């Protein structure tokens, strides 16, 4: 499942930049393979972060808000990857990428919650987790030091 399409990348960059950043042969047209490579790498990067917490790729079908957030993050990463092919990378593009990575780190750690309409499945590869049961601790370490 893709979070964005090559057409989304072209819309984000504009047609002229889309061609300029991918036309290595000087043909005057975009190299769709280069765009697809950057897009798939960006989506893989999104999944590598979210996979710490959720089953990936995240199913965004029927959840427009979640689809929009993941599309935006993926496009920020694609834009950076395509600009990195033709340095220097514009500062605004670098800031968007850094912001996207920070957001992904926070989503992976549970600091931010993905805006899903229903609970997202967790990653089964995360393994077994332990839970504490029983009554609350009676004495703390500090209280024991006083004895």
C-alpha positions as CSV (number, residue, x, y, z in Angstrom):
1,X,0.0,0.0,0.0
2,X,1.3,3.4,-1.0
3,X,0.9,6.6,1.0
4,X,1.5,8.7,-2.1
5,X,1.7,8.4,-5.9
6,X,4.1,9.8,-8.5
7,X,1.4,12.2,-9.5
8,X,1.2,13.4,-5.9
9,X,5.0,14.0,-6.0
10,X,4.6,16.0,-9.3
11,X,1.8,18.1,-7.7
12,X,4.0,18.8,-4.7
13,X,7.0,19.8,-6.7
14,X,5.4,21.4,-9.7
15,X,6.0,20.0,-13.2
16,X,9.2,22.0,-13.9
17,X,11.0,20.8,-10.7
18,X,9.6,17.3,-11.2
19,X,11.4,17.1,-14.5
20,X,14.5,19.0,-13.4
21,X,15.2,16.8,-10.4
22,X,14.8,13.5,-12.3
23,X,15.9,14.1,-15.9
24,X,19.5,12.8,-15.9
25,X,19.6,12.4,-19.7
26,X,18.4,15.9,-20.7
27,X,15.4,14.5,-22.5
28,X,13.1,17.2,-21.2
29,X,10.8,14.7,-19.4
30,X,10.7,13.2,-15.9
31,X,12.3,9.8,-15.3
32,X,9.4,8.1,-13.6
33,X,11.8,5.3,-12.4
34,X,13.8,7.9,-10.3
35,X,10.6,9.2,-8.8
36,X,9.3,5.7,-8.0
37,X,12.6,4.8,-6.4
38,X,12.6,7.9,-4.2
39,X,8.9,7.4,-3.3
40,X,9.3,3.8,-2.4
41,X,12.4,4.6,-0.3
42,X,10.5,7.3,1.5
43,X,7.6,5.0,2.2
44,X,10.0,2.4,3.4
45,X,11.5,5.0,5.8
46,X,8.0,5.9,7.1
47,X,7.3,2.2,7.6
48,X,10.7,1.6,9.4
49,X,9.7,4.1,12.0
50,X,6.0,3.2,12.3
51,X,6.8,-0.5,12.3
52,X,8.2,-0.1,15.8
53,X,4.6,0.3,17.0
54,X,2.1,-0.6,14.2
55,X,1.6,-3.2,11.6
56,X,3.0,-1.7,8.4
57,X,2.2,-0.6,5.8
58,X,-0.5,1.2,7.7
59,X,-3.9,0.6,6.0
60,X,-5.3,4.1,5.3
61,X,-8.3,2.9,3.3
62,X,-11.4,4.8,4.4
63,X,-9.5,7.1,6.8
64,X,-8.9,10.3,5.0
65,X,-7.2,12.1,8.0
66,X,-4.7,9.3,8.5
67,X,-4.1,9.0,4.8
68,X,-3.5,12.8,4.6
69,X,-0.9,12.8,7.4
70,X,1.1,9.9,6.1
71,X,0.9,11.2,2.5
72,X,2.3,14.6,3.7
73,X,5.1,13.0,5.7
74,X,6.0,10.7,2.8
75,X,6.0,13.6,0.4
76,X,8.3,15.6,2.6
77,X,10.8,12.7,2.5
78,X,10.4,12.2,-1.2
79,X,11.0,15.9,-1.9
80,X,14.2,15.7,0.2
81,X,15.4,12.6,-1.6
82,X,14.8,14.1,-5.1
83,X,16.5,17.4,-4.2
84,X,19.5,15.5,-2.7
85,X,20.1,14.2,-6.2
86,X,20.9,17.7,-7.2
87,X,22.6,19.5,-4.3
88,X,22.4,21.8,-2.6
89,X,19.1,20.9,-0.9
90,X,17.0,24.0,-0.2
91,X,16.8,24.8,3.5
92,X,13.0,24.7,3.5
93,X,13.1,21.2,2.1
94,X,15.7,20.1,4.7
95,X,13.5,21.6,7.5
96,X,10.4,19.7,6.2
97,X,12.4,16.4,6.2
98,X,13.8,17.0,9.7
99,X,10.3,17.8,11.0
100,X,8.9,14.7,9.3
101,X,11.6,12.5,10.9
102,X,11.0,14.0,14.3
103,X,7.3,13.4,14.0
104,X,7.9,9.8,12.9
105,X,10.2,9.3,16.0
106,X,7.4,10.6,18.2
107,X,4.8,8.4,16.6
108,X,7.0,5.4,16.9
109,X,7.5,6.1,20.6
110,X,3.8,6.8,21.3
111,X,4.3,10.5,22.0
112,X,1.9,11.3,19.2
113,X,-1.1,9.3,18.2
114,X,-1.9,8.6,14.6
115,X,-5.2,10.2,13.7
116,X,-7.0,6.9,12.9
117,X,-10.7,6.4,13.1
118,X,-10.2,3.1,14.8
119,X,-7.4,1.4,16.7
120,X,-4.5,0.4,14.4
121,X,-3.1,-3.1,14.6
122,X,0.2,-3.4,16.4
123,X,3.2,-4.9,14.8
124,X,3.2,-8.7,15.5
125,X,7.0,-8.7,15.1
126,X,7.2,-6.6,18.2
127,X,7.3,-9.7,20.3
128,X,5.8,-10.5,23.6
129,X,5.6,-7.7,26.2
130,X,5.3,-8.0,29.9
131,X,2.7,-6.3,32.1
132,X,2.8,-5.8,35.8
133,X,-0.1,-7.1,37.9
134,X,-0.8,-7.1,41.5
135,X,-1.1,-4.4,44.1
136,X,0.9,-1.2,44.0
137,X,4.3,-0.9,45.6
138,X,4.1,-0.5,49.4
139,X,7.6,1.0,50.0
140,X,9.9,3.0,47.8
141,X,13.7,2.7,47.6
142,X,13.9,6.0,49.4
143,X,11.7,4.8,52.3
144,X,13.9,1.7,52.6
145,X,17.0,3.8,52.9
146,X,15.5,5.5,56.0
147,X,15.2,2.2,57.9
